[in-house]
């Protein structure tokens, strides 16, 4: 085995990157802070329960409005695609 060849260097680089990826995957899976490219730690943002509840309520309201507008679009599509005789009746 030739240790001075480019394949050996590429293999070491690939193993290093693979180890770093596996390390970060395990850390992310278990909730530990991740390392950034400079060796510092990037912690998960702390979730505020009041802000989450407000966002969930707003999200439910927006979904309700979206369903309402989807129904209105269906009616408008039906009016546009129907013949004028059917619309008049």
Secondary structure, 3 states (H helix, E strand, C coil): CCCCCHHHHHHHHHHHHHHHHHHHHHHHHHCCCEECCCCCEECCCCCCHHHHHHHHHHHHHHHHHHHHHHHHHHHHHHHHHCCHHHHHC
